[in-house]
Amino acid sequence: MGTHRVERVAAQLQKEISEIMRRDLKDPRVSMCSITQVKLSPDLRNATIRVSVVGEPDSQQAAIEGLQRARGFIRRELGARLTNLRFSPELRFELDLSIAYSVRVSQLLREVLPSDQSANG
């Protein structure tokens, strides 16, 4: 199967899962979640969904647990919405820490840069 199709289906999954999370999931743990990436296996049977969660590590873990519990519901909804697929992929949710990491790096850079500029001036 071509990689172009895998990329298109991954983008479609990201859009639909985001919509399901926003509209249909009633779990308060997943209210501050956003999907950053969807990785699909070449046969479209397995999807790894990377999720960014605002908050403390405890609330981040709780959000991932909430998504794992809602996995069957989300998969069933995807099956109904994605008529171009023969089957709905198996879903696995992962916490994406890249945004928090980049915020931390930029914070550290802001702390370091003013002292470097005053030393040069």
N, C-alpha and C positions, 0 to 999 in steps of 0.2 A: 504494500500500500504506500502511496507517495507521501512524502513528508508534508507537502502542501495541504493535503486533505487532513492530516493529523493536526496541523497548526490551525486550520479553519475550525475543526471540531473542538479543539481545545479552547479557542476563543469563544465559540458558541456555548460551551459548557460553562466557562467563566461568567458569561453574561447571564445565563439562565440560573446558575446556582446563586449568584448575587441577588437576582430578583426573588428567588425562593426564600433566601435568608431574610431579605428586607420585608417581603410581604406576608409570607406564609408561616414562618417559624415564630412561635410565641415564646420561646425560651429567652428569658432576659439575659442569660449568660452570653448569647451570641449577638447582642445588639450593637456592640462596638467592634465588630469584625468586618474586615474587607479582604477580598480575595486578591492576592498579588500575582499568582501564577498557577496555571494548570499544566501538568505534565502528563501526557497520555502515552501509553505503550503503543508500539506500531500497529498492533492488532485492535486497538481501541477498546480493549476489555478492562484495562486498569487505569485509573486516573489518580494522580497525587495532587491534591489541592493545597497550595501554600496559602496560609491565612495570616494576616497581620491583625493584631489585637491591641487596642489602646488600653493601657492600665498596668497594674502591678503583675508580677509573675504568677501570683495565685489566681487572679482573674483571667489571665491569659490561658493558664492551664484549664481552668473551669470552662472557658469558651471552647477550647478544643474538645473537651469531654462532652460538652453540649452538642457540638457538631457530630461527634462520633455516635452519640445516641440517636441523633436525627438522620443518620446516614441512610437508613432504609426508606424513610419518608422522602428524603431528597432524591434518592435514586428512583423511586416510584414516580415522583413528579417529573423527573427528567425523561423517563420512559414515555410519559404522556405528552410531553412538550416536544421532544426531539423525534419527529417522525422520519427523519432521514437516516436514523440508525436502527439496525436490527435489534440491538440490545442496549441496555443502559450499562455503562461501565461500573465496575466495582470502585467505590470511592475510599480514599484514604486521606485524612486531613493531617497537615503538619503545621506547626507554628513557624512563621517566617519572622526571624529576628533581624533581617537586613535593614529595615527601616529604623528600628531602634538603634542598631549599630551605627548607621550613618548619622543619626541625630547626635549620638554620643561623640563621634569623631568630630563633627562640626563644632560641638560645644567645646571640646578640648582645643581645637584650632583657634577658636575665638579667645580662649584663655591665654594661649601661647602667643598669638600674633601681636597683641598690643604691647607686650613686654619686649618683643623683638624690634618693633618699630621705634619704641622710645630709646632703646640701646643704640640704634643706628642714627638717630636724629640728634 
